[in-house]
Amino acid sequence: MSRNYKFHNPEGAYFVSFAVVEWIDVFTKNEYIDILLESLSFSQ
């Protein structure tokens, strides 16, 4: 984790998200779209 992000309240709840490089392939290739849709459907 970057040194820029510090958590000052040890009792607080935090959400951490990381950016992924080249995500556009997930939304343009049919095989990835199918996997994404199946995963979302499973999560429902």
mmCIF entry with sequence, helices, sheets and N, C-alpha, C, O atoms, coordinates in Angstrom:
data_MODEL
# 
_entry.id   MODEL 
# 
_entity.id                         1 
_entity.type                       polymer 
_entity.pdbx_number_of_molecules   1 
# 
_entity_poly.entity_id                      1 
_entity_poly.type                           'polypeptide(L)' 
_entity_poly.nstd_linkage                   no 
_entity_poly.nstd_monomer                   no 
_entity_poly.pdbx_seq_one_letter_code       MSRNYKFHNPEGAYFVSFAVVEWIDVFTKNEYIDILLESLSFSQ 
_entity_poly.pdbx_seq_one_letter_code_can   MSRNYKFHNPEGAYFVSFAVVEWIDVFTKNEYIDILLESLSFSQ 
_entity_poly.pdbx_strand_id                 A 
# 
loop_
_entity_poly_seq.entity_id 
_entity_poly_seq.num 
_entity_poly_seq.mon_id 
_entity_poly_seq.hetero 
1 1  MET n 
1 2  SER n 
1 3  ARG n 
1 4  ASN n 
1 5  TYR n 
1 6  LYS n 
1 7  PHE n 
1 8  HIS n 
1 9  ASN n 
1 10 PRO n 
1 11 GLU n 
1 12 GLY n 
1 13 ALA n 
1 14 TYR n 
1 15 PHE n 
1 16 VAL n 
1 17 SER n 
1 18 PHE n 
1 19 ALA n 
1 20 VAL n 
1 21 VAL n 
1 22 GLU n 
1 23 TRP n 
1 24 ILE n 
1 25 ASP n 
1 26 VAL n 
1 27 PHE n 
1 28 THR n 
1 29 LYS n 
1 30 ASN n 
1 31 GLU n 
1 32 TYR n 
1 33 ILE n 
1 34 ASP n 
1 35 ILE n 
1 36 LEU n 
1 37 LEU n 
1 38 GLU n 
1 39 SER n 
1 40 LEU n 
1 41 SER n 
1 42 PHE n 
1 43 SER n 
1 44 GLN n 
# 
_struct_asym.id          A 
_struct_asym.entity_id   1 
# 
loop_
_struct_conf.conf_type_id 
_struct_conf.id 
_struct_conf.pdbx_PDB_helix_id 
_struct_conf.beg_label_comp_id 
_struct_conf.beg_label_asym_id 
_struct_conf.beg_label_seq_id 
_struct_conf.pdbx_beg_PDB_ins_code 
_struct_conf.end_label_comp_id 
_struct_conf.end_label_asym_id 
_struct_conf.end_label_seq_id 
_struct_conf.pdbx_end_PDB_ins_code 
_struct_conf.beg_auth_comp_id 
_struct_conf.beg_auth_asym_id 
_struct_conf.beg_auth_seq_id 
_struct_conf.end_auth_comp_id 
_struct_conf.end_auth_asym_id 
_struct_conf.end_auth_seq_id 
_struct_conf.pdbx_PDB_helix_class 
_struct_conf.details 
_struct_conf.pdbx_PDB_helix_length 
HELX_P HELX_P1 AA1 ILE A 24 ? THR A 28 ? ILE A 24 THR A 28 1 ? 5  
HELX_P HELX_P2 AA2 ASN A 30 ? SER A 43 ? ASN A 30 SER A 43 1 ? 14 
# 
_struct_conf_type.id          HELX_P 
_struct_conf_type.criteria    ? 
_struct_conf_type.reference   ? 
# 
loop_
_atom_site.group_PDB 
_atom_site.id 
_atom_site.type_symbol 
_atom_site.label_atom_id 
_atom_site.label_alt_id 
_atom_site.label_comp_id 
_atom_site.label_asym_id 
_atom_site.label_entity_id 
_atom_site.label_seq_id 
_atom_site.pdbx_PDB_ins_code 
_atom_site.Cartn_x 
_atom_site.Cartn_y 
_atom_site.Cartn_z 
_atom_site.occupancy 
_atom_site.B_iso_or_equiv 
_atom_site.pdbx_formal_charge 
_atom_site.auth_seq_id 
_atom_site.auth_comp_id 
_atom_site.auth_asym_id 
_atom_site.auth_atom_id 
_atom_site.pdbx_PDB_model_num 
ATOM 1   N N  . MET A 1 1  ? 0.851   -1.173  0.000   1.00 0.00 ? 1  MET A N  1 
ATOM 2   C CA . MET A 1 1  ? 0.000   0.000   0.000   1.00 0.00 ? 1  MET A CA 1 
ATOM 3   C C  . MET A 1 1  ? 0.893   1.231   0.000   1.00 0.00 ? 1  MET A C  1 
ATOM 4   O O  . MET A 1 1  ? 1.981   1.232   0.576   1.00 0.00 ? 1  MET A O  1 
ATOM 5   N N  . SER A 1 2  ? 0.432   2.227   -0.627  1.00 0.00 ? 2  SER A N  1 
ATOM 6   C CA . SER A 1 2  ? 1.181   3.466   -0.731  1.00 0.00 ? 2  SER A CA 1 
ATOM 7   C C  . SER A 1 2  ? 1.336   4.115   0.633   1.00 0.00 ? 2  SER A C  1 
ATOM 8   O O  . SER A 1 2  ? 0.500   3.935   1.519   1.00 0.00 ? 2  SER A O  1 
ATOM 9   N N  . ARG A 1 3  ? 2.389   4.854   0.790   1.00 0.00 ? 3  ARG A N  1 
ATOM 10  C CA . ARG A 1 3  ? 2.600   5.573   2.041   1.00 0.00 ? 3  ARG A CA 1 
ATOM 11  C C  . ARG A 1 3  ? 1.668   6.766   2.174   1.00 0.00 ? 3  ARG A C  1 
ATOM 12  O O  . ARG A 1 3  ? 1.549   7.349   3.252   1.00 0.00 ? 3  ARG A O  1 
ATOM 13  N N  . ASN A 1 4  ? 1.003   7.132   1.078   1.00 0.00 ? 4  ASN A N  1 
ATOM 14  C CA . ASN A 1 4  ? 0.092   8.273   1.102   1.00 0.00 ? 4  ASN A CA 1 
ATOM 15  C C  . ASN A 1 4  ? -1.207  7.979   1.838   1.00 0.00 ? 4  ASN A C  1 
ATOM 16  O O  . ASN A 1 4  ? -1.896  8.904   2.267   1.00 0.00 ? 4  ASN A O  1 
ATOM 17  N N  . TYR A 1 5  ? -1.547  6.713   1.988   1.00 0.00 ? 5  TYR A N  1 
ATOM 18  C CA . TYR A 1 5  ? -2.821  6.344   2.594   1.00 0.00 ? 5  TYR A CA 1 
ATOM 19  C C  . TYR A 1 5  ? -2.581  5.829   4.010   1.00 0.00 ? 5  TYR A C  1 
ATOM 20  O O  . TYR A 1 5  ? -2.048  4.738   4.210   1.00 0.00 ? 5  TYR A O  1 
ATOM 21  N N  . LYS A 1 6  ? -2.978  6.619   4.961   1.00 0.00 ? 6  LYS A N  1 
ATOM 22  C CA . LYS A 1 6  ? -2.814  6.247   6.369   1.00 0.00 ? 6  LYS A CA 1 
ATOM 23  C C  . LYS A 1 6  ? -4.186  6.161   7.030   1.00 0.00 ? 6  LYS A C  1 
ATOM 24  O O  . LYS A 1 6  ? -5.064  6.980   6.763   1.00 0.00 ? 6  LYS A O  1 
ATOM 25  N N  . PHE A 1 7  ? -4.360  5.178   7.882   1.00 0.00 ? 7  PHE A N  1 
ATOM 26  C CA . PHE A 1 7  ? -5.598  5.010   8.621   1.00 0.00 ? 7  PHE A CA 1 
ATOM 27  C C  . PHE A 1 7  ? -5.360  5.479   10.046  1.00 0.00 ? 7  PHE A C  1 
ATOM 28  O O  . PHE A 1 7  ? -4.569  4.887   10.781  1.00 0.00 ? 7  PHE A O  1 
ATOM 29  N N  . HIS A 1 8  ? -6.042  6.540   10.430  1.00 0.00 ? 8  HIS A N  1 
ATOM 30  C CA . HIS A 1 8  ? -5.780  7.163   11.717  1.00 0.00 ? 8  HIS A CA 1 
ATOM 31  C C  . HIS A 1 8  ? -6.733  6.699   12.815  1.00 0.00 ? 8  HIS A C  1 
ATOM 32  O O  . HIS A 1 8  ? -6.431  6.869   13.996  1.00 0.00 ? 8  HIS A O  1 
ATOM 33  N N  . ASN A 1 9  ? -7.867  6.123   12.454  1.00 0.00 ? 9  ASN A N  1 
ATOM 34  C CA . ASN A 1 9  ? -8.841  5.677   13.441  1.00 0.00 ? 9  ASN A CA 1 
ATOM 35  C C  . ASN A 1 9  ? -8.869  4.141   13.425  1.00 0.00 ? 9  ASN A C  1 
ATOM 36  O O  . ASN A 1 9  ? -9.481  3.557   12.531  1.00 0.00 ? 9  ASN A O  1 
ATOM 37  N N  . PRO A 1 10 ? -8.228  3.483   14.380  1.00 0.00 ? 10 PRO A N  1 
ATOM 38  C CA . PRO A 1 10 ? -8.170  2.016   14.363  1.00 0.00 ? 10 PRO A CA 1 
ATOM 39  C C  . PRO A 1 10 ? -9.532  1.348   14.557  1.00 0.00 ? 10 PRO A C  1 
ATOM 40  O O  . PRO A 1 10 ? -9.685  0.167   14.247  1.00 0.00 ? 10 PRO A O  1 
ATOM 41  N N  . GLU A 1 11 ? -10.510 2.077   15.058  1.00 0.00 ? 11 GLU A N  1 
ATOM 42  C CA . GLU A 1 11 ? -11.837 1.509   15.257  1.00 0.00 ? 11 GLU A CA 1 
ATOM 43  C C  . GLU A 1 11 ? -12.773 1.793   14.086  1.00 0.00 ? 11 GLU A C  1 
ATOM 44  O O  . GLU A 1 11 ? -13.912 1.325   14.079  1.00 0.00 ? 11 GLU A O  1 
ATOM 45  N N  . GLY A 1 12 ? -12.315 2.538   13.117  1.00 0.00 ? 12 GLY A N  1 
ATOM 46  C CA . GLY A 1 12 ? -13.153 2.901   11.971  1.00 0.00 ? 12 GLY A CA 1 
ATOM 47  C C  . GLY A 1 12 ? -13.231 1.788   10.941  1.00 0.00 ? 12 GLY A C  1 
ATOM 48  O O  . GLY A 1 12 ? -12.397 0.883   10.917  1.00 0.00 ? 12 GLY A O  1 
ATOM 49  N N  . ALA A 1 13 ? -14.231 1.868   10.105  1.00 0.00 ? 13 ALA A N  1 
ATOM 50  C CA . ALA A 1 13 ? -14.386 0.930   8.989   1.00 0.00 ? 13 ALA A CA 1 
ATOM 51  C C  . ALA A 1 13 ? -13.877 1.618   7.725   1.00 0.00 ? 13 ALA A C  1 
ATOM 52  O O  . ALA A 1 13 ? -14.194 2.778   7.462   1.00 0.00 ? 13 ALA A O  1 
ATOM 53  N N  . TYR A 1 14 ? -13.089 0.888   6.956   1.00 0.00 ? 14 TYR A N  1 
ATOM 54  C CA . TYR A 1 14 ? -12.487 1.459   5.760   1.00 0.00 ? 14 TYR A CA 1 
ATOM 55  C C  . TYR A 1 14 ? -12.762 0.568   4.559   1.00 0.00 ? 14 TYR A C  1 
ATOM 56  O O  . TYR A 1 14 ? -12.859 -0.653  4.683   1.00 0.00 ? 14 TYR A O  1 
ATOM 57  N N  . PHE A 1 15 ? -12.886 1.191   3.407   1.00 0.00 ? 15 PHE A N  1 
ATOM 58  C CA . PHE A 1 15 ? -13.028 0.482   2.139   1.00 0.00 ? 15 PHE A CA 1 
ATOM 59  C C  . PHE A 1 15 ? -11.828 0.852   1.286   1.00 0.00 ? 15 PHE A C  1 
ATOM 60  O O  . PHE A 1 15 ? -11.566 2.032   1.054   1.00 0.00 ? 15 PHE A O  1 
ATOM 61  N N  . VAL A 1 16 ? -11.101 -0.151  0.819   1.00 0.00 ? 16 VAL A N  1 
ATOM 62  C CA . VAL A 1 16 ? -9.918  0.094   0.000   1.00 0.00 ? 16 VAL A CA 1 
ATOM 63  C C  . VAL A 1 16 ? -10.163 -0.509  -1.371  1.00 0.00 ? 16 VAL A C  1 
ATOM 64  O O  . VAL A 1 16 ? -10.587 -1.659  -1.492  1.00 0.00 ? 16 VAL A O  1 
ATOM 65  N N  . SER A 1 17 ? -9.894  0.269   -2.389  1.00 0.00 ? 17 SER A N  1 
ATOM 66  C CA . SER A 1 17 ? -10.097 -0.184  -3.768  1.00 0.00 ? 17 SER A CA 1 
ATOM 67  C C  . SER A 1 17 ? -8.819  0.065   -4.555  1.00 0.00 ? 17 SER A C  1 
ATOM 68  O O  . SER A 1 17 ? -8.145  1.075   -4.352  1.00 0.00 ? 17 SER A O  1 
ATOM 69  N N  . PHE A 1 18 ? -8.491  -0.844  -5.442  1.00 0.00 ? 18 PHE A N  1 
ATOM 70  C CA . PHE A 1 18 ? -7.300  -0.707  -6.267  1.00 0.00 ? 18 PHE A CA 1 
ATOM 71  C C  . PHE A 1 18 ? -7.694  -0.682  -7.736  1.00 0.00 ? 18 PHE A C  1 
ATOM 72  O O  . PHE A 1 18 ? -8.544  -1.462  -8.166  1.00 0.00 ? 18 PHE A O  1 
ATOM 73  N N  . ALA A 1 19 ? -7.094  0.194   -8.493  1.00 0.00 ? 19 ALA A N  1 
ATOM 74  C CA . ALA A 1 19 ? -7.360  0.280   -9.927  1.00 0.00 ? 19 ALA A CA 1 
ATOM 75  C C  . ALA A 1 19 ? -6.589  -0.827  -10.642 1.00 0.00 ? 19 ALA A C  1 
ATOM 76  O O  . ALA A 1 19 ? -5.467  -1.164  -10.262 1.00 0.00 ? 19 ALA A O  1 
ATOM 77  N N  . VAL A 1 20 ? -7.202  -1.381  -11.672 1.00 0.00 ? 20 VAL A N  1 
ATOM 78  C CA . VAL A 1 20 ? -6.570  -2.421  -12.463 1.00 0.00 ? 20 VAL A CA 1 
ATOM 79  C C  . VAL A 1 20 ? -6.310  -1.874  -13.853 1.00 0.00 ? 20 VAL A C  1 
ATOM 80  O O  . VAL A 1 20 ? -7.193  -1.272  -14.464 1.00 0.00 ? 20 VAL A O  1 
ATOM 81  N N  . VAL A 1 21 ? -5.119  -2.077  -14.345 1.00 0.00 ? 21 VAL A N  1 
ATOM 82  C CA . VAL A 1 21 ? -4.723  -1.570  -15.656 1.00 0.00 ? 21 VAL A CA 1 
ATOM 83  C C  . VAL A 1 21 ? -5.351  -2.424  -16.749 1.00 0.00 ? 21 VAL A C  1 
ATOM 84  O O  . VAL A 1 21 ? -5.429  -3.646  -16.621 1.00 0.00 ? 21 VAL A O  1 
ATOM 85  N N  . GLU A 1 22 ? -5.788  -1.796  -17.796 1.00 0.00 ? 22 GLU A N  1 
ATOM 86  C CA . GLU A 1 22 ? -6.338  -2.445  -18.996 1.00 0.00 ? 22 GLU A CA 1 
ATOM 87  C C  . GLU A 1 22 ? -7.635  -3.198  -18.728 1.00 0.00 ? 22 GLU A C  1 
ATOM 88  O O  . GLU A 1 22 ? -7.811  -4.314  -19.216 1.00 0.00 ? 22 GLU A O  1 
ATOM 89  N N  . TRP A 1 23 ? -8.543  -2.606  -17.962 1.00 0.00 ? 23 TRP A N  1 
ATOM 90  C CA . TRP A 1 23 ? -9.853  -3.209  -17.713 1.00 0.00 ? 23 TRP A CA 1 
ATOM 91  C C  . TRP A 1 23 ? -10.732 -3.216  -18.950 1.00 0.00 ? 23 TRP A C  1 
ATOM 92  O O  . TRP A 1 23 ? -11.712 -3.958  -18.997 1.00 0.00 ? 23 TRP A O  1 
ATOM 93  N N  . ILE A 1 24 ? -10.411 -2.416  -19.947 1.00 0.00 ? 24 ILE A N  1 
ATOM 94  C CA . ILE A 1 24 ? -11.271 -2.296  -21.130 1.00 0.00 ? 24 ILE A CA 1 
ATOM 95  C C  . ILE A 1 24 ? -11.470 -3.650  -21.815 1.00 0.00 ? 24 ILE A C  1 
ATOM 96  O O  . ILE A 1 24 ? -12.516 -3.881  -22.420 1.00 0.00 ? 24 ILE A O  1 
ATOM 97  N N  . ASP A 1 25 ? -10.485 -4.543  -21.730 1.00 0.00 ? 25 ASP A N  1 
ATOM 98  C CA . ASP A 1 25 ? -10.637 -5.868  -22.334 1.00 0.00 ? 25 ASP A CA 1 
ATOM 99  C C  . ASP A 1 25 ? -11.796 -6.656  -21.728 1.00 0.00 ? 25 ASP A C  1 
ATOM 100 O O  . ASP A 1 25 ? -12.438 -7.458  -22.406 1.00 0.00 ? 25 ASP A O  1 
ATOM 101 N N  . VAL A 1 26 ? -12.052 -6.417  -20.452 1.00 0.00 ? 26 VAL A N  1 
ATOM 102 C CA . VAL A 1 26 ? -13.147 -7.126  -19.782 1.00 0.00 ? 26 VAL A CA 1 
ATOM 103 C C  . VAL A 1 26 ? -14.481 -6.790  -20.435 1.00 0.00 ? 26 VAL A C  1 
ATOM 104 O O  . VAL A 1 26 ? -15.380 -7.630  -20.480 1.00 0.00 ? 26 VAL A O  1 
ATOM 105 N N  . PHE A 1 27 ? -14.614 -5.573  -20.938 1.00 0.00 ? 27 PHE A N  1 
ATOM 106 C CA . PHE A 1 27 ? -15.886 -5.131  -21.496 1.00 0.00 ? 27 PHE A CA 1 
ATOM 107 C C  . PHE A 1 27 ? -15.952 -5.215  -23.013 1.00 0.00 ? 27 PHE A C  1 
ATOM 108 O O  . PHE A 1 27 ? -16.996 -4.906  -23.587 1.00 0.00 ? 27 PHE A O  1 
ATOM 109 N N  . THR A 1 28 ? -14.883 -5.619  -23.684 1.00 0.00 ? 28 THR A N  1 
ATOM 110 C CA . THR A 1 28 ? -14.902 -5.669  -25.141 1.00 0.00 ? 28 THR A CA 1 
ATOM 111 C C  . THR A 1 28 ? -14.795 -7.073  -25.702 1.00 0.00 ? 28 THR A C  1 
ATOM 112 O O  . THR A 1 28 ? -15.196 -7.298  -26.844 1.00 0.00 ? 28 THR A O  1 
ATOM 113 N N  . LYS A 1 29 ? -14.275 -8.017  -24.953 1.00 0.00 ? 29 LYS A N  1 
ATOM 114 C CA . LYS A 1 29 ? -14.126 -9.389  -25.453 1.00 0.00 ? 29 LYS A CA 1 
ATOM 115 C C  . LYS A 1 29 ? -15.269 -10.251 -24.931 1.00 0.00 ? 29 LYS A C  1 
ATOM 116 O O  . LYS A 1 29 ? -15.537 -10.290 -23.731 1.00 0.00 ? 29 LYS A O  1 
ATOM 117 N N  . ASN A 1 30 ? -15.935 -10.938 -25.849 1.00 0.00 ? 30 ASN A N  1 
ATOM 118 C CA . ASN A 1 30 ? -17.122 -11.725 -25.491 1.00 0.00 ? 30 ASN A CA 1 
ATOM 119 C C  . ASN A 1 30 ? -16.837 -12.781 -24.433 1.00 0.00 ? 30 ASN A C  1 
ATOM 120 O O  . ASN A 1 30 ? -17.672 -13.013 -23.559 1.00 0.00 ? 30 ASN A O  1 
ATOM 121 N N  . GLU A 1 31 ? -15.687 -13.420 -24.493 1.00 0.00 ? 31 GLU A N  1 
ATOM 122 C CA . GLU A 1 31 ? -15.393 -14.465 -23.509 1.00 0.00 ? 31 GLU A CA 1 
ATOM 123 C C  . GLU A 1 31 ? -15.299 -13.886 -22.099 1.00 0.00 ? 31 GLU A C  1 
ATOM 124 O O  . GLU A 1 31 ? -15.710 -14.535 -21.137 1.00 0.00 ? 31 GLU A O  1 
ATOM 125 N N  . TYR A 1 32 ? -14.766 -12.682 -21.966 1.00 0.00 ? 32 TYR A N  1 
ATOM 126 C CA . TYR A 1 32 ? -14.687 -12.039 -20.654 1.00 0.00 ? 32 TYR A CA 1 
ATOM 127 C C  . TYR A 1 32 ? -16.049 -11.532 -20.201 1.00 0.00 ? 32 TYR A C  1 
ATOM 128 O O  . TYR A 1 32 ? -16.377 -11.585 -19.015 1.00 0.00 ? 32 TYR A O  1 
ATOM 129 N N  . ILE A 1 33 ? -16.830 -11.045 -21.138 1.00 0.00 ? 33 ILE A N  1 
ATOM 130 C CA . ILE A 1 33 ? -18.179 -10.580 -20.799 1.00 0.00 ? 33 ILE A CA 1 
ATOM 131 C C  . ILE A 1 33 ? -19.015 -11.733 -20.264 1.00 0.00 ? 33 ILE A C  1 
ATOM 132 O O  . ILE A 1 33 ? -19.748 -11.572 -19.288 1.00 0.00 ? 33 ILE A O  1 
ATOM 133 N N  . ASP A 1 34 ? -18.906 -12.910 -20.908 1.00 0.00 ? 34 ASP A N  1 
ATOM 134 C CA . ASP A 1 34 ? -19.649 -14.087 -20.447 1.00 0.00 ? 34 ASP A CA 1 
ATOM 135 C C  . ASP A 1 34 ? -19.250 -14.476 -19.026 1.00 0.00 ? 34 ASP A C  1 
ATOM 136 O O  . ASP A 1 34 ? -20.107 -14.788 -18.199 1.00 0.00 ? 34 ASP A O  1 
ATOM 137 N N  . ILE A 1 35 ? -17.960 -14.457 -18.750 1.00 0.00 ? 35 ILE A N  1 
ATOM 138 C CA . ILE A 1 35 ? -17.486 -14.801 -17.404 1.00 0.00 ? 35 ILE A CA 1 
ATOM 139 C C  . ILE A 1 35 ? -17.998 -13.786 -16.383 1.00 0.00 ? 35 ILE A C  1 
ATOM 140 O O  . ILE A 1 35 ? -18.437 -14.155 -15.294 1.00 0.00 ? 35 ILE A O  1 
ATOM 141 N N  . LEU A 1 36 ? -17.935 -12.517 -16.744 1.00 0.00 ? 36 LEU A N  1 
ATOM 142 C CA . LEU A 1 36 ? -18.415 -11.464 -15.849 1.00 0.00 ? 36 LEU A CA 1 
ATOM 143 C C  . LEU A 1 36 ? -19.905 -11.617 -15.564 1.00 0.00 ? 36 LEU A C  1 
ATOM 144 O O  . LEU A 1 36 ? -20.335 -11.504 -14.416 1.00 0.00 ? 36 LEU A O  1 
ATOM 145 N N  . LEU A 1 37 ? -20.688 -11.873 -16.599 1.00 0.00 ? 37 LEU A N  1 
ATOM 146 C CA . LEU A 1 37 ? -22.136 -12.039 -16.421 1.00 0.00 ? 37 LEU A CA 1 
ATOM 147 C C  . LEU A 1 37 ? -22.469 -13.280 -15.612 1.00 0.00 ? 37 LEU A C  1 
ATOM 148 O O  . LEU A 1 37 ? -23.379 -13.250 -14.783 1.00 0.00 ? 37 LEU A O  1 
ATOM 149 N N  . GLU A 1 38 ? -21.748 -14.369 -15.838 1.00 0.00 ? 38 GLU A N  1 
ATOM 150 C CA . GLU A 1 38 ? -21.970 -15.582 -15.053 1.00 0.00 ? 38 GLU A CA 1 
ATOM 151 C C  . GLU A 1 38 ? -21.638 -15.335 -13.571 1.00 0.00 ? 38 GLU A C  1 
ATOM 152 O O  . GLU A 1 38 ? -22.343 -15.815 -12.683 1.00 0.00 ? 38 GLU A O  1 
ATOM 153 N N  . SER A 1 39 ? -20.572 -14.591 -13.319 1.00 0.00 ? 39 SER A N  1 
ATOM 154 C CA . SER A 1 39 ? -20.192 -14.294 -11.940 1.00 0.00 ? 39 SER A CA 1 
ATOM 155 C C  . SER A 1 39 ? -21.228 -13.421 -11.252 1.00 0.00 ? 39 SER A C  1 
ATOM 156 O O  . SER A 1 39 ? -21.562 -13.650 -10.090 1.00 0.00 ? 39 SER A O  1 
ATOM 157 N N  . LEU A 1 40 ? -21.736 -12.422 -11.959 1.00 0.00 ? 40 LEU A N  1 
ATOM 158 C CA . LEU A 1 40 ? -22.777 -11.582 -11.383 1.00 0.00 ? 40 LEU A CA 1 
ATOM 159 C C  . LEU A 1 40 ? -24.057 -12.357 -11.145 1.00 0.00 ? 40 LEU A C  1 
ATOM 160 O O  . LEU A 1 40 ? -24.723 -12.174 -10.125 1.00 0.00 ? 40 LEU A O  1 
ATOM 161 N N  . SER A 1 41 ? -24.398 -13.216 -12.076 1.00 0.00 ? 41 SER A N  1 
ATOM 162 C CA . SER A 1 41 ? -25.595 -14.036 -11.934 1.00 0.00 ? 41 SER A CA 1 
ATOM 163 C C  . SER A 1 41 ? -25.472 -14.978 -10.734 1.00 0.00 ? 41 SER A C  1 
ATOM 164 O O  . SER A 1 41 ? -26.436 -15.175 -9.995  1.00 0.00 ? 41 SER A O  1 
ATOM 165 N N  . PHE A 1 42 ? -24.300 -15.551 -10.545 1.00 0.00 ? 42 PHE A N  1 
ATOM 166 C CA . PHE A 1 42 ? -24.056 -16.443 -9.402  1.00 0.00 ? 42 PHE A CA 1 
ATOM 167 C C  . PHE A 1 42 ? -24.189 -15.684 -8.089  1.00 0.00 ? 42 PHE A C  1 
ATOM 168 O O  . PHE A 1 42 ? -24.709 -16.212 -7.105  1.00 0.00 ? 42 PHE A O  1 
ATOM 169 N N  . SER A 1 43 ? -23.716 -14.440 -8.083  1.00 0.00 ? 43 SER A N  1 
ATOM 170 C CA . SER A 1 43 ? -23.745 -13.641 -6.863  1.00 0.00 ? 43 SER A CA 1 
ATOM 171 C C  . SER A 1 43 ? -25.162 -13.238 -6.458  1.00 0.00 ? 43 SER A C  1 
ATOM 172 O O  . SER A 1 43 ? -25.410 -12.939 -5.290  1.00 0.00 ? 43 SER A O  1 
ATOM 173 N N  . GLN A 1 44 ? -26.080 -13.227 -7.403  1.00 0.00 ? 44 GLN A N  1 
ATOM 174 C CA . GLN A 1 44 ? -27.462 -12.873 -7.072  1.00 0.00 ? 44 GLN A CA 1 
ATOM 175 C C  . GLN A 1 44 ? -28.040 -13.942 -6.195  1.00 0.00 ? 44 GLN A C  1 
ATOM 176 O O  . GLN A 1 44 ? -29.200 -13.850 -5.793  1.00 0.00 ? 44 GLN A O  1 
# 
